[in-house]
């Protein structure tokens, strides 16, 4: 049996992964992974603020390529 996180759980994982700079990036990645009802499940000031804070805290900008 394969475990798949809920949309909200996966959103938090993505926000804390360091790969998503904004909540919009989180939503785009969720859609790419096949999650549905993203707007409905991630709607509201509280969850948006929580995800935004995590994106800011954990985002790792790509290192510029050395030439």
C-alpha positions in Angstrom: 0.0 0.0 0.0 1.4 3.4 -1.0 0.9 6.4 1.2 0.1 9.7 -0.5 0.0 12.8 1.6 -3.0 15.1 1.5 -2.9 18.3 -0.4 -2.2 20.4 2.7 0.5 18.0 4.0 2.2 18.1 0.6 2.0 21.9 0.5 3.8 22.1 3.8 6.4 19.6 2.6 7.0 21.7 -0.6 7.1 25.0 1.3 9.8 23.5 3.7 11.7 21.8 0.9 13.6 24.9 0.0 12.6 24.6 -3.7 9.5 26.9 -3.6 10.0 30.6 -3.3 6.3 31.5 -3.2 2.9 30.0 -2.4 2.2 30.2 -6.1 5.2 28.0 -6.7 3.8 25.5 -4.1 0.4 25.5 -5.9 2.1 25.0 -9.3 4.1 22.0 -8.1 1.0 20.5 -6.5 -0.8 20.7 -9.8 2.1 19.2 -11.6 2.0 16.3 -9.1 -1.7 15.7 -9.9 -3.3 17.1 -6.8 -6.8 18.5 -7.4 -8.9 21.1 -5.5 -5.8 23.0 -4.6 -7.4 26.5 -4.6 -10.2 25.2 -2.3 -7.9 23.4 0.1 -5.3 26.2 0.4 -7.7 29.1 0.6 -7.6 31.5 3.5 -5.3 34.0 5.2 -4.0 31.6 7.9 -2.8 28.8 5.7 -1.5 31.2 3.0 0.5 33.1 5.7 1.9 29.9 7.2 3.0 28.6 3.8 4.5 32.0 2.8 6.5 32.1 6.0 7.9 28.6 5.4 8.7 29.5 1.8 10.7 32.5 2.9 12.4 30.7 5.7 13.5 27.6 3.7 13.9 28.9 0.1 17.4 28.2 -1.2 18.2 30.4 -4.2 20.1 28.6 -7.0 23.8 29.2 -6.9 25.0 31.2 -9.9 27.0 29.0 -12.3 30.7 29.7 -12.2 32.2 30.4 -15.6 
